[in-house]
């Protein structure tokens, strides 16, 4: 259903594994889907905390 997003045990789909790890994965997918739902024309970027200067700045982490 458009605009409704589910994470965890309430969410079902073929091949779903009921693991905590699956919930984390579903949360990430839901976050990207929500952003796309709200801002369909906006490009999405995936940034890793280990390599992203933007994320390092937001987290107050300096390069080592």
HUBELQUI-V285008 format. One record per residue. N is the residue number from 1. PSI is psi in radians with two decimals (NA if undefined). Layout:
N|PSI ; N|PSI
//
This chain:
1|2.17 ; 2|2.33 ; 3|-0.04 ; 4|2.22 ; 5|2.43 ; 6|2.55 ; 7|2.44 ; 8|-2.68 ; 9|-0.45 ; 10|-0.39 ; 11|2.34 ; 12|2.51 ; 13|2.77 ; 14|2.30 ; 15|0.04 ; 16|2.35 ; 17|2.26 ; 18|1.35 ; 19|2.64 ; 20|-0.68 ; 21|-0.68 ; 22|-0.65 ; 23|-0.72 ; 24|-0.75 ; 25|-0.78 ; 26|-0.63 ; 27|-0.73 ; 28|-0.78 ; 29|-0.72 ; 30|-0.72 ; 31|-0.77 ; 32|-0.69 ; 33|-0.66 ; 34|-0.79 ; 35|-0.79 ; 36|-0.67 ; 37|-0.73 ; 38|-0.64 ; 39|1.26 ; 40|-0.43 ; 41|-0.21 ; 42|2.31 ; 43|2.41 ; 44|2.42 ; 45|2.40 ; 46|2.14 ; 47|2.37 ; 48|2.35 ; 49|-0.40 ; 50|-0.43 ; 51|-0.15 ; 52|2.04 ; 53|-0.61 ; 54|-0.81 ; 55|-0.66 ; 56|-0.74 ; 57|-0.80 ; 58|-0.65 ; 59|-0.12 ; 60|0.53 ; 61|2.34 ; 62|2.72 ; 63|2.55 ; 64|NA
//
